[in-house]
Amino acid sequence: MVSRENAVILLFATVGLVLAYGGRVVTNVDDSLLIGMLICIGVVAPQLLNNYLDSTDPN
């Protein structure tokens, strides 16, 4: 069974990759901006969300 933390990380990583790839294909945005977006969405955001959910979890 997949834990909540792994599901959150997988979801955000998938969304980050899709947005980064879509940004590369559809727009003419600089690669450094796309890499920054991928890191923020795929790494930082799930950590912040998991920390928040862990702090509000009564268990």
N, C-alpha and C positions, 0 to 999 in steps of 0.2 A: 504494500500500500504506500502511496506517495504521501509524504507529510505536507502540511500546509506551507511550510517554509520552502520546500522544493517546488511546490506548485506555483507559488508566487514568483520565485526566481525564474522558473521555466516560462511563465507567462510574460514577464517583463523582458526577458532575453529575446523571446520570439518577437514581441512587439518592437523592441529596439532594432533587431535585425531587419524586420520588414520595413520599418520607417527609414533606416539607413540605406537599404538597398533601393527602396522606392525613391528616396531623395537623390540617390546617385543616378538612377535611370531617368526619372521624370524631370528633375530640376537641374540647374547648372550651379549648384551650391558647392562651395569649397569643401575639399575632403576633410580638412581639419575640423570644420563645423560638424560634419556628419560623424566623425569619430568621437567628438565631444558629446554629441547627442546620443550616440550609442552607449558611451560610458555612463552618462547620466541616467538614461532610461534603463539600460541593461544591468547596471551594477549598483549605482547609488540609490535609485528609487526603491528597488526591492529590499535593500538593507534597511532603509528608513521605514518602510511599511512593516517589515517583519519586526523591527524593534518596537514600533508602536503597538502592533498586535500582541507582542509578548508582554508589554507593560500593562495592557488593558485586560489580559487574560486572567481570570480569577484563579486558575489552577496554578 
